[in-house]
């Protein structure tokens, strides 16, 4: 009886040790970094922007284990003096400049690698457009009650984003062309303003 007592109490303790070891092992696995880094571009967003001689792109790389490398078309920014102190940090803000650009599509391959060797590849695409919209004004007719009717057509080589007539925004689906006919209040210095998705603007005063 006395010999059975210690054995029966030892078994629960051994089982408890096994369970605790399993739990600790599971916790360690859960803490392990199985996710690759996250890459986000702050400016300019993917889409269309006006061409500049030197286009500066700003973004972030995040990883809970730490960032080891940020490569721009194969060039590791972390290997430069500017980012030498950023290696291993969980959040790294980075920027780079593309020079001597012309209108057209640009693709930059951005890669972020964490300390565990996991890599996120982000093909950043941007359309460069410095061509302003074309605005053709049609009839401008004075109406009763100090109002005016304005007709015209706006066109763009990419897509129109906004049209305002005497400060009144028109509602339309963005696209390369939009014909309008709108009645608005007549104001001093009235004009039609057209903007495309790149931010290029065309203004035309009303007669």
N, C-alpha and C positions, 0 to 999 in steps of 0.2 A: 504494500500500500504506500509506504513512504517513498519507494523508488518510482512508483507511477505518478505521484504528485508532481515532482519536479519536471518530469518529462512532459506531462500535460500542460504545465505552465510555460515550458520552454517553446512548445510548438506555436502557441499564439504569438509569442514574441518574435519567433523566426518569421512567421507569416507576415507580421506587421512590418518587419524590417524589409521584407521583399516588396510589400506594397509601397512603402515609403521610397525605396530605391526606384521603383517603377515610376512613381509620381515625379520624383526629382528628375529622372531621365526624360520624362515627357515634358516637364517644364523647360528643361534645357533645349529640347528640340523646338518648343514653341518660341523660345527667345531667339533661336537662330534666324538669320536673315535669309529668307527665301525669295524676297521681292527685289526686282531690279530697281535702279534709281528712277526718279521722276524728273522729266525735263519740261519746262514751261518757258515760253517766250513772252516777255512783257511788252516789248515794242520793237518794231511794229508787228502787229498781229499778222498771221498768215492771211493773205488776200491781195489787195492792190494798194500800192502807195505811189506817191510822186517820186520820180527819179531825182536823186541827189548825187553830186559828185562823189561824196563819201557817205555811204549808208551805214549807220551804227545800229547794230542789233543787240538788244539787252535781254537776258533771260536768267533763269534759276535752274540749278540742279539740286535735288534733295534725295537723301538716303539715310535711313535710320542707323546704318552701320558706318557711314562716312563715304565721302566722294574721293576716289583715287585719281580719276582722270576725266577731263572734258576735252574731247577732240572735235575740232572743226575741220571737216574735210581731211582728216588724218593728222592734223597738227594739234598736239596736246597743249592746251593753255596752261595746265598745271606745271608744265615744264619751263614756263617763262618766269622771270623774276617777279612780275606783277602778281602772280598767283601762287608763288612758292609757299607762302604761309597758309594757303587755303586747303592744302591737301589733307584729307582725313576729316574735314568738317562735315557736319550733317547737311548744312545748307550753304551753297556757294552761289553768289551772284556773279555772272560773267557777262562780258560784252566783247564784241569784235566788230571790225569795220570792213566793208566791202567797197573797194575804190573803183573809180572810173566806170560807172555803170551807164548803160543805155536802156532805152525802153525794151521791154520783153520779159520773159519768165526767168526767174533765178531759183535754183535749188541748192541748198547748203545741207550737207550731211552732218548732223550733230550727234555725237555719241557721248554718253555719260557712263562711267564705270565705277562701281563701288569697291570697297576694300576686299570684298569677297570674290571679286572677279566678274560679277554679273554686269551686263551691259544693256543699256537702253539705246536704241537707234531711232533718231527723230529726223526724218527728211523735211526740213523747213522750206516751204515754197512761198514765193512772193512774186507778184506781177508788178513790174515797174512801168509807170505810165505818167508821162509829163504832158500829154496832149489834152488841152482843155475841151470841154464840150462845145458843140456847134449849136447856135440858137438862131432860128429863122422866125422872125416876127411876122405875123400876118396882119389882119385887120385889127385896128384899135379904135373902138367905137365909144363915143361918149353916150352915157345913159342918163335917165332922169335920176334925181336924188343924189347928185354928186358921185355917181358910180361910173365905171368904165368896163367895157368888155374887151378882153385881150385874147387874141388867138395866135397860135404859133406851134412850132415843132422844135423839139430839142433832140439832139443826137450825140452819141459818144462812141468812141472806138472800143470801150469795154462795157460800162454800164452806168446809167444815170442813177444818182442817189437822192437828189433833192431838187425841187423846182419851187421858187417863191415868186409870186406876182404881187408887187406892192406890199411885201412882207407877209403875204398869206401863203402858207405852204400848201402845195397840191398833194393829193393822195393818189399814188399810182404804184404799180409793181415795178421795181427796179429792172431796167433792161436797156438795150442800146438805143431805143427810140421811144419818144412819147409825144403825141399830139395833144394840145390842150385848147380849151375854150372856156374861159372863166370870167365871171362878173365880180369885180372887187371895188372897194371904195377908191375914188380918185384922190390921190395925195400929191403934194408938191414933191418933185424929185422922184416920181414913181419909176420903178425899174423891174426887170425880170432877172432873177439870179438862178443860174443852173450850176449844180455841183455834181461831179461824178464820184464813183466809189474810191478813187485815189485821192480825192480832195482838191482836184483841179476845178477852178471856178470861172464861169463866164457871166459877165454882167452886160445888160443892154438897157439903156434908158428908154422910157416910153415917150413917144412924141407928144 
